Amino acid sequence: MNTEVTARIILRTGKIESINRFHPWVFSGAVKRIEGTPENGDLVELYDNHDHFLALGHYNEGSIIARILSFEKTQINEDFFKAKFEKAWNYRKNLGLLNESNNVFRLIHGEADELPGLIIDFYNGAVVLEFHSKGMELLSQIIAKALSETCDSQIKTIVSKSKNTKEDKAKLEYGNAIEMPHIITEFGNKFYVNWDDGQKTGFFIDQRDNRQLLKMYSENKNVLNMFGYTGGFSVYALAGKAKQVTTVDSSEKAIELCRKNIELNNFDSTQNHCIAEDALDFLKNMPNDKYDIIVLDPPAYAKRSDARHNAIQGYKRLNAEALCKINKNGLLFTYSCSQVVEQNHFLGAVTAAAISAKRRIKIIKQLTQASCHAHSIFHPEGFYLKGLMLFVE
């Protein structure tokens, strides 16, 4: 683990405006020269062309050449991380996210919590670290130790996952191992979480508020949850007294956990169908007017800007198919988690879908990620989850 600065990066004249606006990324095109030979993940200092210090960050071999940790000279050590964790913990605590009915939330959301490359999710006494940069991964032991000594002693176990290795299994960093799957409570609903084998850290916490919104409108409705994963929206719909819920996901493993989550909350998984099938195939083959509410929460259709056009077309096809099939006066909850697909792009795709399906729609609400996933105003790229609650005439 390297906590010492290994190089200086000098930026070109006219290329420091983003740093002056506290943007946490520095792109390779802004670099005039590098003094030293940093390796991927090393700490580097950034200077303007007149030798004025600008920031301290992790070096990265790629288009984002540095991720900024501090705009002041400081030591990146255990105390540095403790201060960040305490600040993040108090923010979530003030939002009321830890109580008898909720023990799951995102504790560190990368750039929004001034720790780019680091994700930490809190799951009922266990925290799961996910590293999106080599620099953060190299500091995993320091991070785990700092975590273990903060956060009101609520953390019992720390495990980590790396996005930089082919083997993405979680490994223990601190405390005692917890048997999988682990039970969490969100707004009074219980879920099994398996960070060893699940996507991301095991549960999509960012949809928490949108699940609660679905619950409010589900009473006596037939609900279809597409790309349902482990059944988050499905459990909330049943808690809202839905008549029946159908969950569709291409992963048999996810669907099996969905069944278990439905049963964990004392609902009947035999009456509420859990189906392992391709989502678009299911939509095309299902009869019209069967569902009063449809939830479309697909995985990211585009992770790079060069895939944006195809992603927009994909959102159009998916939403058009759902709009063709949904009941008259139905509700469509539709989402995009593709960061490169901006809000106006997504709205345009849904508008085109409505025209194609010949359905008139109204926007009831524009939706986004949960409060523990709030993004920094200085980092608009952190706004990734776009959603619409639509009334379909």
PyMOL commands that set and color helices and strands:
alter all, ss='L'
color gray80, all
select helices_A, chain A and resi 17-20+28-30+78-94+110-113+134-138+140-148+151-153+205-216+232-239+252-264+279-285+305-325+343-357+371-373+380-382
alter helices_A, ss='H'
color red, helices_A
select strands_A, chain A and resi 5-11+25-27+31-35+43-47+53-59+64-70+104-109+118-123+126-131+157-162+171-175+182-186+189-193+222-226+244-249+274-276+293-296+330-336+361-367+386-392
alter strands_A, ss='S'
color yellow, strands_A
deselect
rebuild
show_as cartoon
